[in-house]
Amino acid sequence: MNILIDKIRIKNFRALQEVEVDLKPITLLVGANNAGKTTLLRALHTVLGVSKNQLNKDDLFIDKSGHQPSKSIIIDIRIVSIDENGERINTFEQPWRSRLGGQEIFQIDQQSKEFVAFRVEYSFGREDTPLPATYTLITDWGKEKLGDEFKRISNIRDLLQMYLIDAQRDLQEDTKSRNSFFGKLVSQLEQSYEEKDLRTLQALIEELNNTAVSNSEVLSHLKEKLSELNRTTQTRGEGVSINPFPKHIRDLHKGMKVNFQDNGSDSFGMEYHGMGTRSWASILTLGAYLDWEIQRRSELEKTGKEFEPISPLIGLEEPEAHLHPNAQRTLYSQLKKFAGQKIISTHSPYIAGQADLTELRHFYKAEDSVVVSQIDLTQLDRKEIEIIKSNIESSKAEVLFSKGVVMCEGETEETALPIFAKAYFGKSNFELGIEFIKTGKFYPLLTLLRFLKIQYFIFSDYDKPDVKSTLQNILQKNSISDENIIKLNDETTQKNIEEYLYDEGYHQELRNSYKIVKEPIYANEQHKLAKQTDLEKEHQRIDNLGKEDFLKELESWKAKVASIYPYLIVERKEENERIPPKIRELFEKISEKLGIKPS
């Protein structure tokens, strides 16, 4: 691969009103559902797909008021030349240069590097009838300056063939289709053998068929009866023959099966395996097909024969489909080995956690338009990059698929806040698309969330002096206000969340939660009755503890009680007391920023 699509700009296509996305040799599209990830893949496939999509008026962007601002869909594509490490170089090399077209299509950007860019416009006329697509050369990408008609689109499609693999894939079905990548490969069996080997195999197949029939009373009987057809039709050829096995090498692929053995069991056909195995096997056949095509061209190049280079473009939807987490973790390294440029849409935090930060593109729906963002590593030092990468890898990649992220300093808040959120919004945080993450006092995810334009909130105890100073330094360094920050304390107080709740009048819920976690595990009902007196004394002791003694004793148990007292608090009779004030303030911010209405 010596050429690369490094930029695509899309206007008025489905959910994408206007976005521009930078692409790498491998790019991961992440974000919530219906944010436009698949639309980007479809846009590329519409222009470069082996089997192109037919657009209609329903593909036009519709704004929040239900109107279509434009009757045209625009897709701009820029192609650059790269070296073996995927880094852009100044000029296009042979044979790509001659295959792309004449000198007039090569443009120079501000960095004195060549590029080829063109615009495809799909318009709709009267009664929304599709008009023929137009192709125009782009001479200045940034300013969207257009040139003459682009007449080399067929060359581009030959060189940059796009293969779109959607989430509905199954090797079992692929084996039945000549047009699948499996079918395309195995249908080339005859060409893959030397002439002498082909004759040897053909003789073996003929002998195998004859032996199978002559040694079988059933098949011999059937052949004898079917031979009556020879006299009926007065055939002069071979007449009826029965072939339990394909008669010709070219037919070997018909009915070919793929078997798979796991954990010492018998080898079973793919139809007996789960969808995860069949789905991933289907993807692997694409890799095999592309490797084969590139290898074939490489051999032609070595012999000096004329050949057409290709730089395949793979669009892949949800490669993690049907696979368990451990398998998903290994996918990314396998996908990176596939030939060509890869653009992958995923909802898997396990896959996203394996990616390089520069490979991530985050899709976020803001009102009726989509925003696509990426992280700019040039603004970070090495330590910050390592911290962010470490946080994503340590199972926090879920934030990449969220509408909003609430960062808190401790395990207590991480446990309690989702319970309160469900009572306030009427849905779990997973349904809402909100992640509650314990980040400690340094908030290492803050930089990542800001770059990716994911809405973030901070719920801080703001209690100890070092916590206060650290938070202030972080806000100052990132030049952000405390608009989305909820602090339990001001500059004069130092309460943790348990003391805050105690002073807000929720001390009985805290005490009752403590009683629950302290209650022993009974061997049986008789044992429970025997311990009833001791238990009542312990409950009385807990109720009689003063504030300072109670909170001190609770310190060692606060992580456990955090999973209990929210349920007790939200059951209060008075509705305005079911969510503590500071937590309600947080939820009101979330409601305002994310447009999520409370229950």
GISUL-V307338 format. One record per backbone hydrogen bond with DSSP energy under -0.5 kcal/mol. CO is the residue of the C=O (numbers start at 0). NH is the residue of the N-H. E is the energy in kcal/mol with one decimal. If there is no record, write none. Layout:
CO NH E
CO NH E
This chain:
1 81 -2.3
3 5 -0.9
3 79 -2.8
5 22 -2.3
6 77 -2.3
7 20 -2.7
8 75 -3.3
9 18 -2.2
10 73 -2.0
11 13 -0.7
11 60 -1.2
12 15 -2.5
14 16 -0.9
15 12 -2.2
16 11 -1.8
18 9 -2.6
20 7 -1.8
24 341 -2.9
26 28 -0.5
26 343 -3.0
27 29 -0.6
27 360 -2.6
28 345 -2.2
29 362 -2.9
31 34 -0.9
35 39 -1.6
36 40 -1.4
37 41 -2.5
38 42 -2.3
39 43 -2.1
40 44 -2.3
41 45 -2.2
42 46 -1.3
43 47 -3.0
44 48 -2.1
47 161 -2.0
49 51 -0.5
52 54 -0.6
55 58 -2.3
56 59 -1.5
58 13 -3.4
62 65 -2.1
66 62 -2.9
66 68 -0.7
70 123 -1.4
72 121 -2.9
73 10 -2.6
74 119 -2.4
75 8 -2.3
76 117 -2.0
77 5 -1.2
77 6 -1.1
78 115 -2.5
79 3 -2.4
80 88 -2.5
82 85 -1.9
86 82 -2.5
89 113 -3.3
92 95 -0.6
92 96 -1.7
94 98 -1.9
95 99 -2.5
96 100 -1.3
101 104 -1.7
102 105 -1.4
106 114 -2.0
108 111 -1.9
112 108 -2.2
114 106 -2.9
115 78 -3.4
116 137 -2.5
117 76 -2.3
118 135 -2.5
119 74 -2.5
120 122 -0.6
120 133 -2.0
121 72 -3.0
122 130 -2.8
124 127 -1.6
125 128 -1.6
128 124 -2.9
133 120 -2.3
134 149 -2.5
135 118 -3.2
136 138 -0.6
136 146 -3.5
139 143 -0.7
139 144 -1.9
140 143 -0.7
144 138 -2.4
144 139 -1.4
147 136 -3.2
148 150 -0.7
151 155 -2.1
152 156 -2.4
153 157 -1.7
154 158 -2.2
155 159 -3.4
158 310 -3.8
160 312 -2.9
161 49 -1.7
161 163 -0.6
162 164 -0.6
162 314 -2.6
163 165 -0.7
164 316 -2.7
166 168 -1.2
169 172 -0.7
169 173 -2.1
170 174 -2.1
172 175 -1.2
173 176 -1.3
175 177 -0.5
176 179 -0.8
179 183 -2.8
180 184 -1.8
181 185 -2.5
182 186 -1.6
184 187 -1.8
185 188 -1.2
187 191 -1.0
188 191 -0.9
189 192 -1.2
193 197 -2.5
194 198 -2.1
195 199 -2.0
196 200 -2.5
197 201 -2.4
198 202 -2.1
199 203 -2.1
200 204 -2.5
201 205 -2.1
202 206 -2.4
203 207 -2.5
204 208 -2.3
205 209 -2.3
206 210 -2.6
207 211 -2.2
208 212 -2.0
209 213 -2.8
210 214 -2.1
212 215 -1.3
214 216 -0.6
215 219 -2.6
216 220 -2.3
217 221 -2.3
218 222 -2.6
219 223 -2.3
220 224 -2.1
221 225 -2.4
222 226 -1.5
224 227 -1.2
225 228 -2.1
226 229 -1.7
226 230 -0.7
227 231 -2.0
228 232 -2.3
229 233 -0.6
229 234 -1.7
240 242 -0.5
241 243 -0.6
247 250 -1.5
248 251 -1.9
250 253 -1.4
252 255 -1.8
256 258 -0.5
257 269 -1.6
259 267 -1.8
261 264 -1.7
265 267 -0.6
267 259 -2.9
268 271 -2.1
269 272 -1.8
273 277 -2.0
274 278 -2.9
275 279 -2.3
276 280 -2.2
277 170 -1.3
277 281 -1.7
278 282 -1.7
279 283 -2.2
280 284 -1.5
281 285 -1.0
282 285 -0.6
282 286 -1.6
283 287 -2.3
284 288 -2.4
285 289 -2.6
286 290 -2.3
287 291 -2.1
288 292 -2.3
289 293 -2.5
290 294 -2.5
291 295 -2.4
292 296 -1.8
293 297 -2.3
294 298 -2.1
295 299 -1.5
296 300 -2.2
297 301 -1.9
298 302 -1.3
299 304 -1.8
300 303 -1.1
306 308 -0.6
311 313 -0.5
311 340 -2.3
312 162 -2.9
312 314 -0.6
313 315 -0.5
313 342 -2.9
314 164 -3.3
315 317 -0.5
315 344 -2.8
317 320 -1.9
319 322 -2.5
323 326 -0.6
323 327 -2.0
324 328 -1.8
325 329 -0.7
326 329 -0.8
326 330 -0.7
327 330 -0.7
327 331 -0.7
329 333 -1.2
330 334 -2.9
331 335 -2.1
332 336 -0.6
333 336 -0.9
334 337 -1.5
340 313 -3.4
341 26 -2.5
342 315 -2.4
343 28 -3.6
343 345 -0.5
344 317 -2.6
346 348 -0.6
347 351 -2.4
348 352 -1.9
350 353 -1.5
350 354 -0.7
351 354 -0.8
355 358 -1.9
356 359 -1.2
358 27 -3.4
360 29 -2.8
360 362 -0.5
361 372 -2.3
362 31 -0.6
363 365 -0.7
363 370 -3.5
364 366 -0.6
365 368 -2.2
368 365 -2.6
370 363 -2.6
372 361 -2.8
374 376 -0.9
375 378 -1.4
376 379 -1.7
380 384 -2.1
381 385 -2.2
382 386 -2.2
383 387 -2.4
384 388 -2.6
385 389 -2.4
386 390 -2.2
387 391 -2.1
388 392 -2.4
389 393 -1.9
390 395 -1.2
391 396 -0.8
392 394 -1.6
395 398 -1.5
396 399 -1.7
397 400 -1.9
398 401 -1.5
402 454 -0.9
403 434 -2.1
404 406 -0.6
404 456 -2.4
405 436 -2.9
406 458 -2.8
407 438 -2.9
407 439 -0.8
409 413 -1.6
410 414 -1.7
411 415 -2.6
412 416 -2.5
414 418 -0.6
415 418 -0.7
415 419 -1.9
416 420 -2.7
417 421 -1.9
418 422 -1.5
419 423 -2.2
420 424 -3.2
421 425 -1.7
423 598 -2.5
427 431 -1.8
428 432 -1.1
428 433 -2.8
432 402 -2.7
432 403 -1.7
434 405 -3.5
434 436 -0.6
436 407 -2.5
436 438 -0.7
438 441 -0.5
439 442 -0.6
442 445 -1.7
444 448 -2.6
445 449 -2.1
446 450 -2.3
447 451 -2.3
448 453 -2.3
449 452 -0.9
452 454 -0.5
454 404 -2.2
456 406 -3.2
457 459 -0.6
457 485 -3.1
458 408 -0.7
459 487 -2.3
463 467 -2.2
464 468 -2.5
465 469 -2.1
466 470 -2.2
467 471 -2.1
468 472 -2.2
469 473 -2.2
470 474 -2.4
471 475 -2.2
472 476 -2.7
473 477 -2.1
474 479 -2.3
475 478 -0.9
481 484 -1.5
483 457 -2.2
484 486 -0.5
485 459 -2.7
489 492 -0.9
495 499 -2.4
496 500 -2.5
497 501 -2.2
498 502 -2.6
499 503 -1.4
500 505 -2.6
501 504 -1.4
501 506 -0.6
505 509 -1.7
506 510 -2.5
507 511 -2.9
508 512 -2.1
509 513 -2.0
510 514 -2.2
511 515 -1.8
512 516 -2.1
513 517 -1.6
514 518 -1.0
515 518 -0.5
519 521 -0.6
523 527 -1.9
524 528 -2.2
525 529 -2.0
526 530 -1.4
528 531 -1.0
530 534 -2.4
531 535 -2.4
532 536 -2.0
533 537 -2.2
534 538 -2.5
535 539 -2.3
536 540 -2.3
537 541 -2.3
538 542 -2.2
539 543 -1.6
540 544 -0.7
541 544 -0.8
545 549 -2.9
546 550 -2.7
547 551 -1.8
548 552 -2.2
549 553 -2.3
550 554 -1.0
552 555 -0.6
553 556 -2.0
553 557 -0.8
554 557 -0.7
556 559 -0.8
556 560 -2.3
557 561 -1.5
559 562 -1.3
560 563 -2.0
560 564 -2.6
563 566 -0.9
563 567 -1.3
564 568 -2.5
565 569 -2.4
567 570 -0.6
568 571 -1.8
572 574 -0.5
573 576 -1.7
574 577 -1.5
579 583 -2.7
580 584 -2.4
581 585 -1.7
582 586 -2.1
583 587 -2.4
584 588 -1.7
585 589 -2.2
586 590 -2.6
587 591 -2.2
588 592 -2.9
589 593 -2.7
590 594 -1.0
594 596 -0.6
